[in-house]
Amino acid sequence: MSATLSSTRTRAALRASARISVELLLLLVGLAVALWLLGQMWSVVWPLVVGLFITTLTWPPTRFLRRHGWPPALAAAFVTVLFLLVAAGIVALIAVPVASQSGELTDGVVEGLQRVREWASGPPLNIGDDEINKAFDSAVTRAQDGLGSMVTAVVTGVSTVVDGLVTAVLALFLMFFFLKDGPRFLPWLARQLPGRFAADVPAVAARSWDTLGAFVRSQAIVGLLDAVLIGLGLWILDVPLVLPLAVLTFVSAFVPIIGALFAGFVAVLIALVSNGLTDALIVLAIIVVVQQLEGNVFQPMIQSRGLGLHAAVVLLAVTLGGSLAGIVGSLLAVPVAAVIAVVWNYVREQLSDPPLESGASDGVDDGVDGGAVVPS
């Protein structure tokens, strides 16, 4: 005879499900409000995030100087100036060789366009000069018709560049203050918070800072691997500007998606105008292989080891961040996921029962008083 459902247990299960659903809904509403507020304050939040990222790179030398007797302000100023000099050196390392070989590159571009034109005029396309001129005139006419859209795009691009410069300047100032006053922040924060928050929030902040540093270091390692592998391929093919292209690849590794596309496009273009179509296709194949190894092997393995996240979690986080917020979402997805994991692990530690001592009861009633362990 089949068992019948208990009305009491059914009502209890429905009530529990309803209560959990309402609580989850309230959490989602709170999360949506927090994200909306974050979007409204993004002009301040983004420089703060960039400042924290570059602070993780510059804090080790600052800490070294402070431990050797340098005043905090002097150590922070020295490292900030050193960081600016290194950044300027990287730009010079890319720009100077390119400028010195600009004539050769220009001649290569002209020669490449002539080759394309000769190829288009032959079989199977058989495109004559008259058709090419007509296509050029048509393109000029369309460009003139769309002048308003072009002006709008230029204005938007200039605005983006200005916003980027403002963000960079704010991030540098924030980096200086973080380097100068960072160690005093957590004690100050503990004094401002009541009760358990005075201990819990600084502890989570300290762990999150360590996690952020691990993320930046892992990203630098991945960029170095990309630069070495792609630079080695360019050197074997005797492509010019190998060192600037390798440096550009390393720097662009910190900008997800668009950075790799830009560095790869520049490398393929230089290989095309200097070595020809065959070497350009080989360079393209090398870049695609290296980028696939980075996205599916190097980055998940290195970041999962440094951040304590599984490689599948890293891949899913980058995919979700990119779908929600584009390039910025891809950049922040992994550190945000790692910080969430830090908070989750800390909450689990605080909510877990204390470990049983050796010789203590395992919870089975053996008839001896005092066998149960009572959490404090």
C-alpha positions in Angstrom: 0.0 0.0 0.0 1.5 3.3 -1.1 2.3 6.0 1.5 0.2 9.1 1.5 1.5 12.6 1.7 1.5 14.3 5.1 -0.4 17.6 5.0 1.5 18.9 8.0 4.9 18.2 6.4 3.7 19.5 3.0 2.6 22.8 4.6 5.9 23.1 6.5 7.9 22.5 3.3 5.9 25.1 1.4 6.3 27.6 4.1 10.0 27.0 4.2 10.3 27.3 0.4 8.3 30.5 0.4 10.4 32.0 3.2 13.7 31.1 1.4 12.3 32.5 -1.9 11.4 35.8 -0.2 14.8 36.0 1.4 16.6 35.3 -1.9 14.4 37.9 -3.6 15.3 40.5 -1.0 19.0 39.7 -1.5 18.7 40.1 -5.2 17.0 43.4 -4.8 19.7 44.6 -2.5 22.4 43.4 -4.9 20.6 45.2 -7.8 20.5 48.4 -5.8 24.2 48.1 -4.9 25.1 47.6 -8.5 23.0 50.6 -9.5 24.7 52.8 -6.9 28.1 51.5 -8.1 27.2 52.5 -11.7 26.2 56.0 -10.5 29.6 56.4 -8.7 31.6 54.8 -11.5 33.6 57.9 -12.3 35.0 57.7 -8.8 35.1 53.9 -8.4 37.1 53.2 -11.6 40.1 55.4 -10.7 40.0 53.8 -7.2 40.1 50.3 -8.8 43.0 51.3 -11.1 44.8 52.9 -8.2 44.5 49.7 -6.2 45.8 47.6 -9.1 48.9 49.7 -9.6 49.4 50.0 -5.9 49.8 46.2 -5.7 52.7 46.4 -8.2 54.4 49.3 -6.4 53.8 48.3 -2.7 56.7 45.7 -2.5 59.5 48.3 -3.2 57.7 50.9 -1.0 57.6 48.3 1.8 61.3 47.6 1.3 62.2 51.3 1.6 60.0 51.8 4.7 61.6 48.8 6.4 65.0 50.4 5.8 64.2 53.6 7.5 62.7 55.8 4.8 59.8 58.1 5.9 56.5 57.0 4.4 56.0 60.1 2.3 59.5 60.0 0.9 59.2 56.3 0.1 55.8 56.8 -1.6 57.1 59.8 -3.6 60.2 58.0 -4.7 58.3 54.8 -5.9 55.7 57.0 -7.6 58.3 58.8 -9.6 60.1 55.5 -10.3 56.8 54.1 -11.6 56.3 57.1 -13.9 59.9 56.7 -15.2 59.3 53.0 -15.9 56.1 53.7 -17.7 57.7 56.4 -19.8 60.6 54.0 -20.5 58.2 51.3 -21.8 56.5 53.9 -24.1 59.9 55.0 -25.3 61.0 51.4 -25.9 58.0 51.0 -28.1 57.9 54.4 -29.8 61.6 55.1 -30.6 62.3 51.9 -32.7 59.0 52.4 -34.5 59.9 56.0 -35.3 63.4 55.1 -36.4 62.0 52.5 -38.8 58.9 54.5 -39.8 60.4 55.2 -43.3 60.9 51.5 -44.0 57.4 50.7 -42.6 55.8 53.3 -44.8 57.6 52.0 -47.9 56.4 48.5 -46.9 52.8 49.6 -46.6 52.9 51.3 -50.0 54.5 48.2 -51.5 52.0 46.0 -49.8 49.1 48.0 -51.2 50.7 47.8 -54.6 50.9 44.0 -54.3 47.2 43.9 -53.3 46.3 46.0 -56.3 48.3 43.8 -58.7 46.8 40.7 -57.2 43.3 42.2 -57.5 43.9 43.1 -61.2 44.8 39.5 -62.0 42.8 36.3 -62.1 40.4 35.3 -60.7 39.2 38.8 -59.7 40.4 40.8 -62.8 39.6 44.1 -61.2 40.8 46.9 -63.5 42.1 50.3 -62.5 38.9 52.0 -63.6 36.9 49.8 -61.2 39.4 50.5 -58.4 39.1 54.3 -59.0 35.3 54.1 -59.1 35.3 52.2 -55.8 37.7 54.8 -54.3 35.4 57.7 -55.5 32.4 55.9 -54.0 34.2 55.5 -50.7 35.0 59.2 -50.7 31.4 60.1 -51.5 30.1 57.9 -48.6 32.7 59.5 -46.3 31.5 62.9 -47.2 27.9 62.0 -46.7 28.7 60.5 -43.3 30.8 63.5 -42.2 28.4 64.2 -39.3 28.7 60.7 -38.0 32.5 60.8 -38.4 32.6 64.1 -36.4 30.5 62.6 -33.7 32.8 59.5 -33.5 35.9 61.7 -33.3 34.3 63.8 -30.5 33.4 60.6 -28.7 36.9 59.3 -29.1 38.4 62.5 -27.8 36.1 62.4 -24.9 37.2 58.9 -24.1 40.8 59.8 -24.3 40.3 62.7 -22.0 38.4 60.5 -19.5 41.2 58.0 -19.7 43.8 60.7 -18.9 41.7 62.0 -16.0 41.4 58.4 -14.7 45.2 57.9 -15.0 46.0 61.1 -13.1 43.5 60.3 -10.3 44.8 56.7 -10.1 48.4 58.0 -9.7 47.5 60.4 -6.9 45.5 57.6 -5.2 48.4 55.3 -5.6 50.7 57.8 -3.9 48.3 58.1 -0.9 47.8 54.4 -0.7 51.5 53.9 -0.6 51.9 56.6 2.0 49.0 55.9 4.3 47.9 52.4 3.4 49.2 50.6 6.5 47.3 53.0 8.7 44.0 52.4 7.0 43.0 49.1 8.6 43.7 50.3 12.2 41.7 53.4 11.4 38.9 51.4 9.9 38.8 49.1 13.0 38.3 52.2 15.3 35.4 53.4 13.2 33.3 50.2 13.3 31.3 48.9 16.2 31.2 45.4 17.7 32.4 42.5 15.7 32.6 44.6 12.6 35.8 46.2 14.0 37.5 42.8 13.7 35.6 41.2 10.8 35.8 44.0 8.2 39.6 44.7 8.5 40.3 40.9 8.4 38.3 40.5 5.2 39.9 43.7 3.8 43.4 42.4 4.5 42.7 39.0 2.8 41.1 40.8 -0.2 44.3 42.9 -0.5 46.4 39.8 -0.6 44.1 38.3 -3.2 44.3 41.4 -5.4 48.1 41.3 -5.3 48.0 37.7 -6.3 45.7 38.5 -9.3 48.0 41.3 -10.6 51.1 39.1 -10.2 49.5 36.2 -12.0 48.4 38.6 -14.8 51.9 39.8 -15.1 53.2 36.2 -15.4 50.7 35.5 -18.1 51.6 38.6 -20.0 55.3 37.7 -19.8 54.6 34.2 -21.2 52.7 35.7 -24.1 55.5 38.2 -24.8 58.2 35.6 -24.7 56.4 33.1 -26.9 55.2 35.6 -29.5 58.5 37.5 -29.4 60.4 34.2 -30.0 58.1 33.5 -33.0 58.7 37.0 -34.5 62.5 36.6 -34.0 62.6 33.3 -35.7 60.7 34.8 -38.7 63.1 37.8 -38.7 60.2 40.3 -38.3 61.5 43.8 -37.5 60.7 45.6 -34.2 60.7 42.3 -32.2 61.4 43.9 -28.8 58.8 46.7 -29.1 56.2 44.1 -30.2 57.1 41.9 -27.3 56.8 44.8 -24.8 53.5 45.8 -26.4 52.2 42.2 -26.0 53.2 42.2 -22.3 51.5 45.6 -21.6 48.4 44.7 -23.5 47.9 41.5 -21.4 46.6 43.7 -18.6 43.7 44.8 -20.9 41.5 41.8 -21.7 40.2 41.1 -25.2 41.0 44.4 -26.9 44.6 44.4 -25.7 45.3 41.0 -27.3 43.5 42.0 -30.5 45.4 45.3 -30.8 48.9 43.7 -30.1 48.1 40.9 -32.5 46.9 43.2 -35.3 50.1 45.4 -35.0 52.3 42.3 -35.2 50.5 40.9 -38.2 50.6 44.2 -40.0 54.3 44.7 -39.5 55.0 41.1 -40.6 52.8 41.7 -43.7 54.5 45.0 -44.8 58.1 43.7 -44.0 58.1 40.0 -44.7 55.2 39.4 -47.0 51.9 37.5 -46.8 53.3 34.1 -46.0 55.1 35.3 -42.8 52.1 37.4 -41.8 49.9 34.3 -41.9 52.5 32.4 -39.9 52.6 35.2 -37.3 48.8 35.2 -37.2 48.8 31.5 -36.5 51.4 31.9 -33.8 49.3 34.6 -32.1 46.1 32.6 -32.3 47.8 29.5 -30.8 49.4 31.5 -28.0 46.2 33.4 -27.2 44.3 30.1 -27.0 47.0 28.6 -24.7 46.7 31.8 -22.6 43.0 31.8 -22.3 42.4 28.1 -21.8 45.7 26.9 -20.2 48.1 29.5 -18.8 45.6 32.0 -17.3 43.2 29.5 -15.6 46.1 27.4 -14.2 48.2 30.4 -12.9 45.3 32.4 -11.6 43.5 29.4 -10.0 46.7 28.6 -8.2 47.4 32.1 -7.0 43.8 33.0 -6.2 42.6 29.7 -4.8 40.0 29.4 -7.5 39.4 26.4 -9.7 40.3 26.9 -13.4 36.7 26.4 -14.5 35.6 29.1 -12.1 38.1 31.5 -13.6 36.8 30.8 -17.1 33.2 31.2 -16.1 33.9 34.4 -14.3 35.6 36.0 -17.3 32.8 34.9 -19.6 30.1 36.2 -17.2 32.0 39.5 -16.6 32.4 40.1 -20.3 28.7 39.4 -21.1 27.6 41.8 -18.3 30.1 44.7 -18.6 32.2 44.1 -21.6 36.0 44.7 -21.4 35.8 46.2 -17.9 33.7 43.3 -16.7 36.3 40.8 -18.1 39.1 42.8 -16.4 37.3 42.8 -13.0 35.6 39.4 -13.2 38.5 37.3 -11.7 39.4 39.6 -8.8 35.8 40.1 -7.9 35.2 36.4 -7.9 38.3 35.9 -5.8 37.1 38.6 -3.3 33.7 36.9 -3.1 35.5 33.6 -2.4 37.5 35.4 0.4 34.3 36.7 2.0 32.6 33.3 1.7 35.5 31.5 3.3 35.7 34.0 6.1 31.9 33.7 6.8 32.2 29.9 6.8 35.1 30.1 9.3 33.0 32.3 11.6 29.9 30.1 11.3 31.7 26.7 11.7 31.8 24.7 14.9 35.2 24.6 16.6 37.2 21.5 15.9 36.9 18.6 18.4 39.8 18.2 20.7 41.5 14.8 20.9 39.7 12.6 23.3 36.5 14.6 23.2 33.2 13.0 22.4 32.0 12.7 18.8 28.5 13.6 19.9 27.4 10.0 20.7 25.9 9.6 24.1 28.2 7.3 26.0 26.5 7.8 29.3 29.3 10.1 30.7 28.3 13.6 31.7 30.2 16.4 30.0 30.8 14.4 26.8 29.0 17.0 24.6 31.0 19.9 23.2 29.3 23.2 23.7 30.4 26.0 21.3 31.5 29.1 23.1 
